Amino acid sequence: MTMTISFKELGLAQPLLQATEALGYTQATPVQEKVIPAAISGGDWMVSSQTGSGKTAAFLLPLLNQLIASNPNGKPVPGRAEPQVLILCPTRELAQQVSTDAINLVKFARGIRIATIMGGMPYGKQIAQIKGANLVVATPGRLLDLCNSRAIRLDKVKCMILDEADRMLDLGFQDDIEAIHELCSARGQTLMFSATFAPRIMQLATSLMNNPGRIELASAQDRHENIAQTLHWADSVAHKHKLLDHLLSDPTIEQAVVFASTQVDSETIADSLRADGHQATALHGAMPQAVRNRRLQSLRKGQTRILVATDVAARGIDVPTITHVINFGLPMKAEDYVHRIGRTGRAGRSGVAITLAEHRDRSKIRAIEQYTQQPLQAEVIPGLEPQEKSRKPSHRPGSGRPGRSFGGKGGSNASNRQGEGKSFKQNHFGKPSGPKFAGSGKPSSGPKFGGSGKSSSGHKRSFA
């Protein structure tokens, strides 16, 4: 049996212990147990852990603890926009979620102000909010805009965190991250968190850090024991729509996320589902931010049963009642499959991940299996069997090069730029030679709290 420790045993300040208790959490998850003491002790760290494992609280709690310690009397911060802690997120949705979690954790603390900077929102309102903020959560593009207009300064930043670092570094945020890195070069600590770190991404990340330590509690090859993963072959897009309609008629579905490959597809699929009598709505990066916020809020409140989304939603959606994830369109990169299915099976619950694929997608399925080192079990629905003869890919999972991607460079449209056996290892990497960032690309697009209230099992809650 895995033993967990309490937040009190981790030496957190009393206001933080009051907040975690008020939220219904007392026990630390494994990633929190390892990361919180490491982050408090100082130094740079790269952390990988499965989605839904509590990574957000793992970096928020030690950083907030340091802010409380540096201002024991809780004096108000002067009205200048000079944050001490900077958290960078690849999507607006994730930035909002992280900011909300931070605000919930400082409700009993004095002298700490949280601000959010992201695209799609009025400049004036954000400029007013960042004055006096000592912790800022931001998407890179809007942050640089405000830096260039001198609305905010980063020379007082003591710690920078990259949440979902692989997404930002791999999908085109290189130039923005390099510029921000230079603006807060006087900082003493950098933390990078992600569910997965491909070797190339690890090299890019370490070029921003000072002899980083490595904390690894999960990899892409770890099995999601609480998520049942299956595959359905289809003859055509029309066949996939019939399969999707049947699957979503399952009464055991509380809420589901259906992933589409493009923004147009997400709207088309949502329209088709509504025509078939399903309660469905679309979410993608081209929507105004206010619309995206309303649709996510509707999902969190349980008012939306089916969300049809592009990969903008693969990072940053933390809704424990999502019981099913269905891949109608396959992800651009194999590693995105891991982030997609991580939207279910959160907060200790079980989940179901179903992938729909045409036979022309065999190479993409093979890439996913190679990346995760796990086979996708093919199943059929009586009456909806594929008519084409299914040819099982002639390979064993893992026989190819791990981490190989498919579908090109994974670029995306500009709208996504601002919106879109466990082990514990601690070692240190030398800095790679060469430029900080190699190559280029266009940008694209949880927290890991598992909801509120008490667990249905009756056990003490933990951030997950």
C-alpha positions as CSV (number, residue, x, y, z in Angstrom):
1,M,0.0,0.0,0.0
2,T,1.4,3.4,-0.9
3,M,1.7,5.7,2.1
4,T,0.9,9.4,1.7
5,I,1.9,12.2,3.9
6,S,-0.1,15.3,5.0
7,F,0.5,18.8,3.9
8,K,1.3,19.7,7.5
9,E,4.3,17.2,7.4
10,L,5.6,19.2,4.4
11,G,6.2,22.2,6.5
12,L,3.8,24.6,4.7
13,A,2.7,27.9,6.3
14,Q,-0.5,27.9,8.4
15,P,-2.5,30.0,5.9
16,L,-1.9,27.4,3.2
17,L,-2.8,24.5,5.5
18,Q,-6.0,26.3,6.3
19,A,-6.8,26.7,2.6
20,T,-6.1,23.1,1.7
21,E,-8.2,21.9,4.6
22,A,-11.1,24.2,3.5
23,L,-10.9,22.8,0.0
24,G,-11.2,19.3,1.5
25,Y,-7.6,18.2,0.9
26,T,-5.3,16.9,3.6
27,Q,-3.0,14.3,1.9
28,A,-0.3,15.1,-0.6
29,T,-0.2,13.2,-3.9
30,P,3.1,11.5,-4.8
31,V,4.2,14.4,-7.1
32,Q,3.4,16.9,-4.4
33,E,5.3,14.9,-1.8
34,K,8.4,14.9,-3.9
35,V,8.2,18.4,-5.5
36,I,7.2,20.6,-2.6
37,P,10.3,19.9,-0.4
38,A,12.5,20.1,-3.5
39,A,11.1,23.5,-4.7
40,I,11.2,24.9,-1.2
41,S,14.9,23.9,-0.9
42,G,15.7,25.8,-4.1
43,G,17.4,25.0,-7.4
44,D,16.0,24.3,-10.8
45,W,13.8,21.3,-11.4
46,M,12.2,19.4,-14.3
47,V,9.2,17.4,-13.2
48,S,7.2,14.9,-15.2
49,S,4.0,13.3,-13.9
50,Q,0.8,12.0,-15.4
51,T,-2.0,14.4,-16.1
52,G,-4.4,14.7,-13.1
53,S,-1.7,13.9,-10.6
54,G,-1.6,17.2,-8.8
55,K,1.2,19.1,-10.6
56,T,-0.5,22.5,-10.2
57,A,-0.6,22.3,-6.5
58,A,2.9,20.8,-6.5
59,F,4.4,24.1,-7.7
60,L,1.8,26.6,-6.3
61,L,2.1,25.5,-2.7
62,P,5.9,25.9,-2.3
63,L,6.0,29.2,-4.2
64,L,3.1,30.6,-2.2
65,N,4.9,29.4,0.9
66,Q,8.0,31.4,-0.1
67,L,5.9,34.5,-0.8
68,I,4.3,34.2,2.7
69,A,7.8,33.7,4.3
70,S,9.2,36.8,2.6
71,N,6.3,38.9,3.9
72,P,5.5,37.5,7.3
73,N,3.5,40.6,8.4
74,G,1.3,40.4,5.3
75,K,2.0,44.0,4.3
76,P,0.3,45.2,1.1
77,V,2.5,45.1,-2.0
78,P,3.3,48.5,-3.6
79,G,1.2,49.3,-6.7
80,R,4.0,48.6,-9.2
81,A,3.7,45.7,-11.7
82,E,6.8,43.9,-10.6
83,P,5.9,40.2,-9.8
84,Q,8.2,37.9,-7.8
85,V,6.7,34.7,-9.3
86,L,5.9,34.2,-13.0
87,I,3.9,31.2,-14.2
88,L,3.8,30.6,-18.0
89,C,1.0,28.6,-19.6
90,P,0.5,27.6,-23.3
91,T,-3.3,28.2,-23.3
92,R,-5.7,30.7,-21.9
93,E,-7.8,28.0,-20.4
94,L,-4.9,26.6,-18.5
95,A,-3.8,30.1,-17.3
96,Q,-7.3,30.7,-16.0
97,Q,-7.3,27.4,-14.2
98,V,-3.9,27.9,-12.6
99,S,-4.9,31.4,-11.5
100,T,-8.1,30.2,-9.9
101,D,-6.3,27.5,-8.0
102,A,-3.7,30.0,-6.7
103,I,-6.5,32.4,-5.6
104,N,-8.2,29.5,-3.7
105,L,-4.9,28.7,-1.9
106,V,-4.3,32.3,-0.6
107,K,-7.7,33.0,0.7
108,F,-6.3,32.9,4.3
109,A,-3.1,34.7,3.5
110,R,-2.4,38.4,3.6
111,G,-0.3,40.5,1.3
112,I,-0.4,38.2,-1.8
113,R,-2.1,39.3,-5.0
114,I,-2.7,37.1,-8.0
115,A,-3.1,38.4,-11.5
116,T,-3.8,36.7,-14.9
117,I,-2.4,37.9,-18.2
118,M,-3.7,36.4,-21.4
119,G,-4.9,37.2,-24.9
120,G,-8.5,37.9,-25.8
121,M,-9.0,40.2,-22.8
122,P,-9.0,44.0,-22.6
123,Y,-5.6,45.5,-22.1
124,G,-6.8,48.2,-19.7
125,K,-8.4,45.8,-17.3
126,Q,-5.3,43.6,-17.2
127,I,-2.9,46.5,-16.7
128,A,-5.0,47.6,-13.7
129,Q,-5.0,44.0,-12.2
130,I,-1.3,43.4,-12.4
131,K,-0.4,46.5,-10.3
132,G,0.7,45.2,-6.9
133,A,0.5,41.5,-8.0
134,N,3.4,39.4,-6.7
135,L,2.3,36.3,-8.6
136,V,1.4,36.5,-12.3
137,V,0.0,33.7,-14.4
138,A,0.4,34.5,-18.1
139,T,0.4,33.3,-21.7
140,P,3.6,34.3,-23.4
141,G,2.3,36.5,-26.2
142,R,0.2,38.9,-24.1
143,L,3.0,39.0,-21.4
144,L,5.5,40.2,-24.0
145,D,3.1,42.8,-25.3
146,L,2.7,44.3,-21.9
147,C,6.5,44.1,-21.3
148,N,7.1,45.9,-24.6
149,S,4.7,48.7,-23.6
150,R,6.4,48.8,-20.2
151,A,3.2,48.0,-18.4
152,I,5.0,45.3,-16.4
153,R,8.6,44.6,-15.5
154,L,10.1,41.1,-15.0
155,D,13.5,42.0,-13.4
156,K,12.2,41.3,-9.9
157,V,11.1,37.8,-10.8
158,K,12.7,35.3,-8.4
159,C,11.1,32.1,-9.8
160,M,9.7,31.3,-13.2
161,I,7.5,28.2,-13.9
162,L,6.6,26.7,-17.2
163,D,3.5,24.6,-16.9
164,E,3.1,22.1,-19.8
165,A,6.6,23.0,-20.8
166,D,6.7,20.5,-23.7
167,R,3.7,22.1,-25.3
168,M,5.2,25.6,-25.2
169,L,8.7,24.6,-26.3
170,D,7.7,22.0,-28.9
171,L,4.8,23.9,-30.6
172,G,6.3,27.2,-31.4
173,F,6.8,29.3,-28.3
174,Q,10.6,29.2,-28.6
175,D,11.1,32.9,-29.4
176,D,8.7,34.1,-26.8
177,I,10.2,31.9,-24.1
178,E,13.7,33.0,-24.9
179,A,12.7,36.7,-24.7
180,I,11.0,36.2,-21.4
181,H,14.0,34.2,-20.1
182,E,16.2,37.2,-20.9
183,L,13.8,39.7,-19.2
184,C,13.9,37.7,-15.9
185,S,17.4,36.5,-16.1
186,A,18.2,37.6,-12.5
187,R,15.8,34.9,-11.2
188,G,17.1,32.2,-8.9
189,Q,14.8,29.3,-9.7
190,T,13.1,27.8,-12.7
191,L,10.6,24.9,-12.6
192,M,9.3,23.1,-15.6
193,F,6.3,20.7,-15.4
194,S,4.7,18.4,-17.9
195,A,3.2,15.0,-18.3
196,T,5.9,14.1,-20.9
197,F,9.4,15.2,-21.8
198,A,10.7,14.0,-25.1
199,P,14.5,14.0,-25.3
200,R,14.7,17.0,-27.6
201,I,12.3,19.0,-25.4
202,M,14.5,18.1,-22.4
203,Q,17.5,19.6,-24.2
204,L,15.6,22.8,-25.0
205,A,14.4,23.1,-21.4
206,T,17.7,22.5,-19.8
207,S,19.2,25.4,-21.9
208,L,17.0,27.7,-19.9
209,M,17.9,26.3,-16.5
210,N,20.9,26.1,-14.2
211,N,22.0,22.4,-13.7
212,P,18.4,21.2,-13.2
213,G,17.4,18.3,-11.1
214,R,15.0,15.7,-12.5
215,I,11.9,14.4,-10.7
216,E,10.1,11.7,-12.7
217,L,7.0,10.0,-11.4
218,A,5.6,9.0,-14.7
219,S,6.4,8.7,-18.3
220,A,4.4,8.3,-21.5
221,Q,4.9,4.5,-21.2
222,D,3.3,4.2,-17.8
223,R,-0.1,2.6,-18.0
224,H,-3.1,4.6,-17.1
225,E,-4.5,1.8,-15.0
226,N,-7.7,3.7,-14.3
227,I,-8.5,4.5,-18.0
228,A,-9.8,1.8,-20.2
229,Q,-8.4,2.4,-23.8
230,T,-10.1,0.9,-26.8
231,L,-10.0,1.3,-30.6
232,H,-12.8,1.1,-33.2
233,W,-12.0,0.8,-36.9
234,A,-14.3,2.7,-39.3
235,D,-14.7,2.5,-43.1
236,S,-15.3,6.3,-43.6
237,V,-16.2,9.5,-41.8
238,A,-19.9,8.7,-42.1
239,H,-19.2,5.3,-40.4
240,K,-17.3,7.2,-37.6
241,H,-20.3,9.5,-37.1
242,K,-22.6,6.4,-36.7
243,L,-20.1,4.9,-34.2
244,L,-19.9,8.2,-32.3
245,D,-23.7,8.5,-32.1
246,H,-23.9,5.0,-30.7
247,L,-21.1,5.5,-28.2
248,L,-22.6,8.7,-26.8
249,S,-26.0,7.0,-26.3
250,D,-24.3,5.1,-23.4
251,P,-26.3,6.1,-20.3
252,T,-23.2,5.6,-18.1
253,I,-21.6,8.7,-19.6
254,E,-21.7,11.6,-17.2
255,Q,-19.7,14.0,-19.4
256,A,-17.6,13.4,-22.5
257,V,-15.0,15.2,-24.5
258,V,-14.9,14.4,-28.2
259,F,-11.7,15.5,-29.8
260,A,-11.7,16.8,-33.4
261,S,-8.7,17.5,-35.6
262,T,-9.7,21.0,-36.8
263,Q,-11.8,23.9,-35.7
264,V,-14.2,23.3,-38.6
265,D,-14.5,19.7,-37.7
266,S,-15.4,20.5,-34.1
267,E,-18.3,22.7,-35.2
268,T,-19.4,20.1,-37.8
269,I,-19.4,17.3,-35.3
270,A,-21.2,19.3,-32.6
271,D,-23.9,20.3,-35.2
272,S,-24.3,16.6,-36.2
273,L,-24.6,15.4,-32.6
274,R,-27.2,18.1,-31.8
275,A,-29.2,17.0,-34.9
276,D,-29.1,13.4,-33.5
277,G,-30.5,14.6,-30.2
278,H,-27.3,14.9,-28.1
279,Q,-26.5,17.9,-25.9
280,A,-23.2,19.0,-27.5
281,T,-21.3,22.2,-27.9
282,A,-18.0,23.1,-29.6
283,L,-14.8,24.6,-28.2
284,H,-11.9,25.8,-30.3
285,G,-9.2,28.6,-30.4
286,A,-11.0,30.8,-33.0
287,M,-13.8,31.6,-30.6
288,P,-13.9,34.8,-28.7
289,Q,-12.5,34.4,-25.2
290,A,-15.8,35.3,-23.6
291,V,-17.5,32.5,-25.5
292,R,-14.8,30.0,-24.6
293,N,-15.1,31.0,-20.9
294,R,-18.9,30.5,-20.9
295,R,-18.6,27.1,-22.6
296,L,-16.0,25.8,-20.2
297,Q,-18.0,27.1,-17.2
298,S,-21.0,25.3,-18.5
299,L,-18.9,22.1,-18.7
300,R,-17.7,22.6,-15.1
301,K,-21.2,23.2,-13.8
302,G,-22.4,20.0,-15.5
303,Q,-24.7,21.9,-17.8
304,T,-22.8,20.6,-20.9
305,R,-22.8,16.8,-21.4
306,I,-20.7,16.6,-24.5
307,L,-17.9,19.0,-25.4
308,V,-16.4,18.7,-28.9
309,A,-13.0,20.3,-28.8
310,T,-9.7,20.8,-30.6
311,D,-6.4,20.2,-28.8
312,V,-6.8,23.6,-27.2
313,A,-8.8,21.7,-24.6
314,A,-6.3,18.9,-24.1
315,R,-4.4,20.9,-21.5
316,G,-6.2,22.9,-18.8
317,I,-9.5,21.2,-18.5
318,D,-9.9,19.7,-15.0
319,V,-13.4,18.4,-14.6
320,P,-13.6,15.2,-12.5
321,T,-17.0,14.2,-13.9
322,I,-15.6,13.7,-17.4
323,T,-16.1,9.9,-17.7
324,H,-15.3,9.5,-21.4
325,V,-12.8,10.8,-24.0
326,I,-13.4,10.0,-27.6
327,N,-10.8,10.7,-30.3
328,F,-13.0,11.3,-33.4
329,G,-10.0,12.9,-35.1
330,L,-6.5,11.6,-34.3
331,P,-4.0,14.0,-32.6
332,M,-1.4,15.8,-34.6
333,K,1.4,14.3,-32.5
334,A,1.4,10.9,-30.8
335,E,2.3,12.5,-27.4
336,D,-0.9,14.6,-27.5
337,Y,-2.8,11.3,-27.2
338,V,-1.6,11.0,-23.6
339,H,-2.8,14.5,-22.8
340,R,-6.1,14.0,-24.4
341,I,-7.0,10.8,-22.5
342,G,-5.8,12.5,-19.3
343,R,-9.0,14.6,-19.4
344,T,-10.8,11.5,-17.9
345,G,-9.9,9.3,-14.9
346,R,-9.1,12.3,-12.7
347,A,-9.3,12.7,-8.9
348,G,-9.1,8.9,-8.4
349,R,-12.0,8.1,-10.7
350,S,-12.0,5.6,-13.6
351,G,-12.4,6.7,-17.1
352,V,-12.8,5.5,-20.7
353,A,-10.8,6.6,-23.7
354,I,-12.1,5.5,-27.2
355,T,-10.3,6.1,-30.5
356,L,-12.1,6.0,-33.8
357,A,-9.8,5.4,-36.8
358,E,-10.1,4.7,-40.5
359,H,-7.8,2.1,-42.0
360,R,-5.8,4.9,-43.7
361,D,-4.9,6.0,-40.1
362,R,-3.0,2.8,-39.4
363,S,0.4,4.6,-39.3
364,K,-0.9,7.1,-36.8
365,I,-2.3,4.3,-34.5
366,R,1.0,2.6,-34.8
367,A,2.8,5.8,-33.7
368,I,0.6,6.1,-30.7
369,E,1.2,2.5,-29.7
370,Q,4.9,2.9,-30.2
371,Y,5.0,6.1,-28.1
372,T,2.9,4.7,-25.2
373,Q,4.4,1.2,-25.5
374,Q,0.9,-0.1,-25.2
375,P,-1.4,-1.8,-27.7
376,L,-4.8,-0.3,-28.4
377,Q,-7.4,-3.1,-28.2
378,A,-9.7,-3.1,-31.2
379,E,-13.3,-3.7,-30.5
380,V,-16.5,-3.9,-32.7
381,I,-20.1,-2.9,-32.1
382,P,-22.6,-5.4,-33.4
383,G,-24.3,-4.0,-36.5
384,L,-21.6,-1.3,-36.9
385,E,-18.7,-3.6,-37.9
386,P,-16.3,-2.2,-40.5
387,Q,-16.8,-3.7,-43.9
388,E,-13.2,-3.3,-45.0
389,K,-11.0,-6.1,-43.9
390,S,-9.0,-4.8,-40.9
391,R,-5.3,-5.4,-41.2
392,K,-3.7,-5.3,-37.9
393,P,-0.4,-3.4,-38.0
394,S,2.4,-5.9,-38.2
395,H,4.4,-4.7,-35.3
396,R,4.8,-5.0,-31.6
397,P,4.2,-1.9,-29.5
398,G,7.5,-0.3,-28.9
399,S,9.2,-1.8,-31.9
400,G,9.7,1.6,-33.5
401,R,11.5,4.6,-32.4
402,P,9.8,5.9,-29.1
403,G,8.5,9.4,-29.2
404,R,8.2,9.5,-33.0
405,S,5.6,11.9,-34.1
406,F,3.3,12.0,-37.1
407,G,1.5,14.6,-39.1
408,G,4.3,17.0,-39.8
409,K,5.6,19.8,-37.4
410,G,2.3,20.2,-35.6
411,G,1.9,23.9,-36.5
412,S,-1.4,25.5,-35.8
413,N,-3.2,28.7,-36.7
414,A,-2.4,31.9,-35.0
415,S,-5.5,31.9,-32.9
416,N,-4.1,29.1,-30.8
417,R,-1.0,31.2,-30.0
418,Q,-2.6,32.7,-27.0
419,G,-5.3,30.3,-26.5
420,E,-4.6,27.0,-27.7
421,G,6.0,1.4,-11.8
422,K,6.8,4.7,-10.4
423,S,10.2,6.0,-9.8
424,F,11.8,9.1,-8.2
425,K,15.0,10.2,-9.9
426,Q,17.1,13.2,-8.9
427,N,20.2,13.8,-11.1
428,H,21.7,16.7,-12.9
429,F,22.2,17.5,-16.5
430,G,25.0,19.4,-18.0
431,K,23.9,22.3,-20.2
432,P,23.7,21.3,-23.9
433,S,26.0,23.1,-26.3
434,G,24.7,25.2,-29.2
435,P,21.9,27.8,-29.4
436,K,19.2,27.9,-26.9
437,F,16.5,27.2,-29.4
438,A,16.9,25.2,-32.6
439,G,14.4,25.4,-35.4
440,S,11.2,27.4,-35.6
441,G,7.5,26.9,-35.9
442,K,4.2,28.5,-35.5
443,P,2.6,28.6,-32.1
444,S,-0.4,26.6,-31.1
445,S,-2.3,25.7,-28.3
446,G,-5.0,19.9,-15.0
447,P,-4.6,21.5,-12.5
448,K,-4.6,19.5,-11.0
449,F,-7.1,19.8,-8.4
450,G,-9.6,17.0,-8.5
451,G,-12.7,19.0,-7.8
452,S,-14.1,20.0,-4.5
453,G,-16.0,18.2,-1.7
454,K,-15.4,14.8,-0.3
455,S,-14.4,11.7,-2.3
456,S,-17.1,9.2,-2.9
457,S,-14.9,6.5,-1.3
458,G,-15.0,8.3,2.0
459,H,-11.2,8.6,2.2
460,K,-9.3,11.8,2.8
461,R,-9.0,14.0,-0.3
462,S,-5.8,14.8,-2.0
463,F,-5.0,17.3,-4.8
464,A,-5.2,15.1,-7.9
